Amino acid sequence: MANSELACVYAALILADDDVAITPEKLTTILKAAGVDVEPYWPGLFAKALESCDLKTLITTVGSGVGSAPAAGAAPAAGGAAPAAEAAPAKKEEEPEEEEDDDMGFGLFD
């Protein structure tokens, strides 16, 4: 099962790298060319799951957590480097610690 999923992932990445639409037929063609046997429903599942997203964008922004916003280390706008005070994020004032539930008499093991 895991090999079938992995083979479909690689086939989808190959198609995305060549800017080809990811369809069940194209996934099946790549899998057959690679000599990989998968259950017939896997290519359809992967094609359906990936039809509404741009796989290249998904891969490049997977760790940013912001979608298509530039990375934190991106170059500043055309005006030179920002001063250190402006570049550093503002520190949040520390919030007072909340009392634990046990202190208020709502302990789990009373």
C-alpha positions, 0 to 999 in steps of 0.5 A: 500500500505504501509503495503504491502511494509513493509511486503515485506521488513520484508520478505526480511530481514528474508530471508537475515538473513537466507542467503537464496536467495530472490526470489518472491516465497520465499517472497510469502511463508513467507508472506502467513505464516505470514497471510499477503495479498499483491498484487501479484506484490510486491514480484516480484518487491522486488526480482528484486530490491534486486537480484543484491545486498547483503542485509546484506552489504547494511544494515551494510554500509547504514550510512557510505557513503563509501561502504565497507570501515571500519568505522571511529572509526575502530581500527588502524593498528597493530602498536599502536595508531597513534599520535593525529596530524596524526589521526586528519583530515587535516583542509582545508584552508578557501575559501574566500566567494563568492560575492552574485549574488545581488552584481554583478547585477544578482539578481533574483528580479531586 
